[in-house]
Amino acid sequence: PTGPEQKQLSPEEEAKLAKMKQRDQEVRSHEQAHLRAAGSLARGGPDFDMETGPDNKQYAVGGNVEIDTSKVEGDPQRTIEKARQIQKAALAPADPSSKDRNVAAEARRMELEAQKELKKMEQEQNALYSAAGASQPMEVNSLINVFA
């Protein structure tokens, strides 16, 4: 039904509008998947790139969710956990973009660096423990070799 202020759309405009509505739904679903998986790492809600359709309404054509990707200084175990959550958030949508895959790869590198740092801390603590005359080595964290 068209009101007095609405113009009749041509078949081409109707087709474009249908594509824009579908894209809007895909973009919103994609960004919501990131947001849900990011949890407390999300810095606000989704930010959408909008375009005006032939019906003069706004439709999302792209978007992003800003996520805290910094490491946890001085706490490699928490950095490992955070890196895994970043990877999960980046790859949460059914069809991750190339940018999403790049973010996941960077988070994986952050996880591996934190694992090395944790192992080094464990070795240093074990050396100190041994130097103090202890008979049993200490474990800094028994979860270091658990992978998602």
C-alpha positions in Angstrom: 0.0 0.0 0.0 1.4 3.3 -1.0 0.5 6.5 0.9 0.3 9.9 -0.6 3.9 10.6 0.2 5.3 7.3 -1.1 6.2 6.8 -4.7 5.7 3.6 -6.6 8.9 1.7 -7.0 10.0 0.4 -10.4 10.8 -3.4 -10.7 14.5 -2.5 -10.7 14.1 -0.5 -7.5 12.1 -3.3 -5.9 14.9 -5.8 -6.8 17.5 -3.4 -5.3 15.4 -2.9 -2.2 15.1 -6.7 -1.7 18.9 -7.1 -2.0 19.4 -4.2 0.5 17.0 -5.7 3.0 18.7 -9.1 2.7 22.2 -7.5 3.1 21.0 -5.5 6.1 19.8 -8.7 7.8 23.1 -10.5 7.0 25.2 -7.5 8.3 23.2 -7.2 11.5 23.3 -11.0 12.2 27.1 -11.0 11.5 27.8 -8.2 13.9 25.5 -9.6 16.6 27.5 -12.9 16.5 30.7 -10.9 17.1 29.1 -9.0 19.9 27.7 -12.1 21.7 31.0 -14.0 21.5 33.1 -10.9 22.5 31.2 -10.5 25.8 33.0 -8.0 28.1 35.8 -7.5 25.5 33.3 -5.6 23.3 33.7 -1.8 23.4 30.1 -0.9 22.8 27.6 -2.2 20.3 27.9 -2.7 16.6 28.7 0.3 14.3 27.0 0.1 11.0 27.7 1.6 7.6 24.4 2.7 6.2 23.0 3.4 2.8 19.6 4.9 1.8 17.4 2.5 -0.2 15.0 3.4 -3.0 12.3 3.7 -0.3 14.4 6.4 1.5 15.0 4.1 4.5 18.4 3.3 5.9 19.9 -0.1 5.5 23.1 -1.6 6.9 25.7 -2.5 4.2 28.7 -3.1 6.5 29.6 -2.9 10.1 32.0 -3.7 12.9 32.2 -4.4 16.6 35.2 -2.9 18.4 36.9 -5.4 20.6 39.7 -4.9 23.2 42.6 -6.9 21.7 45.3 -5.8 24.2 47.2 -8.3 26.2 46.9 -8.4 30.0 50.2 -7.0 31.2 52.0 -9.2 33.7 49.5 -12.0 33.5 50.2 -14.4 30.6 47.5 -16.9 31.8 44.8 -14.2 31.5 46.3 -13.1 28.2 45.9 -16.7 26.9 42.2 -16.7 28.0 41.6 -13.3 26.5 43.3 -14.3 23.2 41.0 -17.4 23.0 37.9 -15.2 23.5 39.1 -12.8 20.8 39.5 -15.7 18.4 36.1 -17.0 19.3 34.6 -13.5 18.8 36.4 -12.9 15.5 35.2 -16.3 14.0 31.7 -16.3 15.6 29.8 -15.3 12.4 28.8 -18.1 10.1 30.8 -16.5 7.3 33.8 -14.6 8.8 35.3 -11.9 6.6 39.0 -11.8 5.7 39.4 -9.0 8.4 37.7 -11.3 10.9 40.2 -14.1 10.1 43.1 -11.7 10.4 42.0 -10.6 13.8 41.7 -14.3 14.8 45.2 -15.0 13.5 46.6 -12.0 15.5 44.9 -13.3 18.6 46.4 -16.7 18.0 49.9 -15.2 17.9 49.1 -13.3 21.1 48.1 -16.6 22.7 51.3 -18.4 21.6 53.5 -15.5 22.9 51.7 -15.6 26.2 52.2 -19.4 26.4 55.9 -18.9 25.9 56.0 -16.2 28.5 54.1 -18.4 31.0 56.5 -21.3 30.3 59.5 -19.0 30.9 58.0 -17.8 34.2 57.4 -21.4 35.2 61.0 -22.3 34.4 62.3 -19.3 36.3 60.2 -20.1 39.3 61.3 -23.7 39.2 65.0 -22.6 39.1 64.4 -20.4 42.1 62.6 -23.2 43.9 65.4 -25.6 43.2 68.1 -23.1 44.2 66.3 -22.8 47.6 66.7 -26.5 48.1 63.2 -27.7 47.3 62.8 -31.3 46.1 59.6 -30.8 44.0 59.4 -28.4 41.0 56.5 -25.9 41.1 53.8 -25.6 38.5 52.8 -22.1 37.6 49.8 -23.3 35.8 48.8 -26.8 34.8 46.5 -25.6 32.0 49.2 -24.3 29.7 48.9 -27.2 27.3 45.1 -27.2 27.0 43.9 -26.0 23.6 40.4 -25.2 22.6 
